[in-house]
Amino acid sequence: MNVYLDHAATTPLDGEVFEKMLPLLKENFGNPDSLHTAGRRAAYAVSLARDSVAKTLGVKPNEVYFTSGGTEADNWAVRCLGEGRACVSAIEHAAVRSAAILREGGFGEIGVSADGIVTADNVANALTQDTNLVCVMAVNNETGCIQPIEEISALCSSRGVLLFSDCVQAACTLDLKEIIGVCDAISLSAHKIGGPKGTGVLVVKNGVKMRSLIVGGEQERSLRGGTLNVAGAVGFAAALEKAQRAREEFAAHTLRLRDLFEKIVLQKLGKEAIVDGANRVPNISHITFEKSGEWLLSALDLKGVCASGGAACSAHAALPSHVLTAMGRSEQEAKRGVRFSFGRETTEEEAIFAANAVIECLKK
């Protein structure tokens, strides 16, 4: 049996989404900035996609900017929103953390509790007089911990500070309308929700000052140069609408499988396994094993189980997880974590098989 438990890294392209993308890859292939008929058809498809995303998120169409993915959206927000210093949580995705280093106003780090939560008090302790932007993700991509964005938003509003939230891992399970309702900007990625790779969105509220990150054209209201990925935009809109419409059903399905998986693993391994984080989304299980290491991922792969040691973008770096070290774990402990993430097509049989595979690998 082959079991894919790495949906937090990427998801299979949804069949319905693919069908909606096909016409833009074949007959309606025009450049949306061209003034002829083919270009106008492509531009109309983009317009419909933008309207769809705006409706799903409860924002205005001119607040939606299409990007090449979550990484670009994160970079754009962190480097170009507002002016002055940024405060970035210690558990942010590498796209946010690395972009903060390049921000002209500099940045500071926001601490995190031992259970993986960035509290409003943590944010308050990191703010300085020249802080203009706070970056806290809605859901951590490794542990699955849901962050108290509403409380952090109230603090930021009282201090006159912008709030940006990376929502890439939140779109399948949380109500994005509620999140963007209390944020100045959010980022999203299509391939985490059954959409195509290479497409994302940055949503920025009207009135928020933002500069260009990519220059060279007048696309996206003259703020992002480059020919738009029309099929990607259409696919993103379809995937987002479906993910948000089905999020409660998805959450119930994955919670049942995750709890079953963890129950089997913890019953057999006891204190040799620790589930990491509190207040988690239902589709992610991050477990630190007493005897784990990179070898465990290879051993599981040989048994037909795909999992990861954390973020896929850092999978080739044999370094301890910055998320776990921020939570107070030692470097050795931070190298022994494994993330199992469940999808809409994951079955109970697969969850049981994967749990037993983990136990067999660790008991040998």
N, C-alpha and C positions, 0 to 999 in steps of 0.2 A: 504493500500500500504506500502511496505517496501522499503526504499530508503537508499542506502549505499553511504554516502558522506565522507568517511574516507580513500580514496585511498592513501593518503600520509602516512598512518599508515601501510597499506598492501593492496595488490591487489589480485583478484582471479587468480588462476593458469590458464594460457592460455591453451586452449585445444590442440593446435598444439604443444606447449612446452611439455605438459604432454605426448603426443604420442611419442615424441622423447626420453623422459626419460624412458618410460616403459621397453624397452629391457634391459636397464642397471639395472633395479630393479628386473627383472625376470631371463631371460636366461643368460644374460651377466653380471653376478653378481661378477665376480672375483676381487681380490685385484690387483690394477694396478702395485703394486711393486712385485708381484709374477712372477716367471720366466716361469711358465707353460703356456699352451695355453689360459686358462681362464684369467690369469693375463695379457697376452699380448693383448688379445681382449679389456680388460678394459683400458689398457694403451694407446691403439690406439684411443679409444673413447675420452680419456682425451686429447691426442695430437691434435685430430681434433677440439675439443672444444677450446683448447688454441689458435690454429691457427685462428679459427673463431673470437674469442674475439679480437685477435691482429689485424686482418683485419678490423673489425668493428671500432676499435679505432685508426687505423693507427699507431700501434706500432709494436715492434718485439715480437715474441712469448715468448722469454726468459725474457721479461719485465713484463709478466703477471703471477701473483701468486694467486692461488685459496685459499679462506679462508672460514670460517664458516659464514660469513656475513659482513655487513658494520661495525658493532661494533668491530669485531676483526681486520678488515682492518684499521680502525681508530686508534685503540690501537697500532697496529704494526707500523704504520707510525709515530705517535706522539712520541712514546717511543724509537724507534729504527732507525730513519732516521738521518744521520749525527751525529754530536756531539755538545755539548754546549747548550745554552739557546734557548728556543722556544718562539715565540710570537703567541698567540692564540686569535682570535677575540672573543668578548664578547657574540656573538650570536651563537657560535658553538654548535653542538649537544653534549649531555652529554658524549658520547663516546670519543670525542676529549678533552673536558674540564677535565674530570676525568683522562684521560690518561696523560694529561699535568702535573698534580700534581705528577705523578710518574716518570716523566722524570728526569734523573740523572743531567742534566744541569740546571734544574729549568725552570721557564716560566714567562712570563709577559702577560698582557692582552691588546688587541687592542680595542680601543673605537669604537663606532658606532654612526652614525647620528640619528636624531629623526625619520627619515623615513626608518630606518633599513638598511642603506647602509654602508659598510666598505670601506672607500675611501683609496686611496694610501697615502694621507696625514695622515690619522689615523694610517696606518701601519708605516709610517716614524717616527711618534711621539713616537711609542712604541719600535722601534729598539734601541738596545744598541750594544756596540762593541763586546760583546760575543754572540750575537744572531746568530744562525746558521740555524734556521728553522722558517718559517712563515706558519701558518695554517689558511686559510680562505675558507669557504665552497662556492661552486658555487651558490647554491640556498638554502636559509634558509628554514628549514623544517617546521617552524611554519607560518611565514608570506608569504613565497614564493618569497621573494625579491632576485633578481638576483644581484650577486656581480660583481664588475668590475675586474675580474681576470686578464685580459690582462694588465691593468694599474698597478695592484699590482705586476704582474710578471716583468714588466719593472723595477720597483723599486727594487725588490729583485735581479734581475740580476745585476743591477748597484752596489749593495752592496755585491754581492757574497754570497747571502743567499738562501737556498733551499726554494721552495714553494710547499706545500702540500694542495690539495683541496678535501674536502669531496663532491663527486658528486652524492651522493645517490638520492637526489631529482631532479637532473638535467637530468637524462637519458631519460625521456619521452619527453622533450621539447627542450633541447639545443643540439647543435652539439658537441659531446664529443671529436671529433678529434681536434677541435679548442681549447678546454680547455686543453687537455693533451699536445697539442703542445706548450703551454706556461707554463706548470707545470713540476715539477720534479717527482711528484707522485700524484695519485688520488685514491679514494676508491669508490666502487660501491656495490650495494646490489640487489640480484635477485628478492626478493619478492615485491619490489616497482615497478617492470616493467612487471608483469605477469609471473614471474619465481617462483621457489620453495623457501620456507623459509629455512634458515640455509645454504645459499650459498652466497658468495660475492667474490670480486676481489680487490686486491691491485695491481696497476700498478706502477712500479718504473723504471725510465729511467736507462739504462745502464750507469755505471760510478758513480752513486749515492751510497754512502756508506750506507749499511743497515745491522743491526744485527738481529739475530733470536729473536723472541718473545716466540715461543713455541718450546721446544726442546724435543728430544726423538726419532728422526728418521731422515732419510736422504731425506724425501720427499721435493718437491718444491725446487730443487737445494740445498738441505741440509740446507734450511733456515726456514722450517716450518715442525716440526714433526707431525705425525698423518696420519692415512690412509685417503686418499682423498675421498671425496664424489663424486663418478664418475657420478652418475645420476644427482646430483646437478650441477656439472660443465657443463654437456651437456645441462641441462635445462637453466642454466645461459646464455650460449652462444647463444642458440636459442632465448631466451627472449630479450637479448640485441640487437641482429641483427634486430629483428622485431620492437623493440621500436625505434631504431635509424632510421630505414627505414620509419617508419610511423609517425615520430615526428611532421612533419608539419601538417599532417591531424589531428593528436591528438590535437595539439595546437589550431587549428582552431575550432575543435569540442568543446573542453572544454572552450575556451574563450567565445564562444557564450552562453554556458550554464551558466558559471560563471557570465557573465555580466547580463544575464536575471535574475538570482537569486538575485544578488546585487541590481538591479534596483527595483525589487518588494519589497525587504526588506527595502531599503532606502526610497522609496516613502511612505511607510506606517509608518516607525518609525522616519524618519527625523533625528534630532540631537541626538536621543536616540541610534543611531548606528554609529560607525566610522569604516571605512575600514582601516586596518593597513598596512603600508608599501608602498614603491614606486618601480617602475620597477619590477613588479611581473611576475612570470610564470603564464600562463593562467589557470592552473588547481587548483590553491589554492586561497581560499578566507578566510582571517582571519579578523573577525569583533569583535570589543569590544562593548558590549552593556551596556547601562547605568544601567540597572536593572538585569544584568545577574549574574551568579554564577554556582556552580556545579549542582544546581537544574535544570537549563535549559537543560543540557545534559540529565538528567534523564527524564525530561518532553518530550523532543524531542524523546527519545528512546521509550517512551510509545506511541507516535504517529507514530512510525515506521521509524524514521529518525536517522541514525547513523552518529554522528559527534564527534569531540574531542575537548578537551580544550588545545590542543597543541601536543607535542610529545607523542606518545603512550608509550614510555619507562618511561615517568614521570607521566603518567595518575593517578597513585595511590598515588602520593604525593600531598597533598593539599597545594601547595606552589605557590606563584606568578610566572608567566613566567619570566625566566631570560632574555629571548629575549626582552620582553616588558619593563622590568625594565632597561635594557641596552639602550633602546630607549628613556628613560627618563620618563616612566610612573610610577605612584605611585604604591605601592604594591596592593592597592585595585583595581585599574584599571587593573593591570596585572593579576588579578584573574578573570576578567570578559570577557576574550577573548575566542572566539570559532573558531575553524578551520573547514571549509567545503572544502573537496577536491574531485574533479570530475574525473571520469574515462572514458575510451573509450566506455563503455557500458551504461553510464549514459544517460538518455533520457530527452528531454525537459519537458515532463510531470512530471518526477521525480523532476527536478529542481524547477518547479512551486509549486509542492506539498510541497517540503521542505521549500521553502520560506514562503508559507502560514502557515506552521506548526510553524515556528519561530515566525511569527507575532501573531498567536493565543496564543502561550505560553506566550509571553511577554505582551500581552494586557490583560490577565486575572488578 
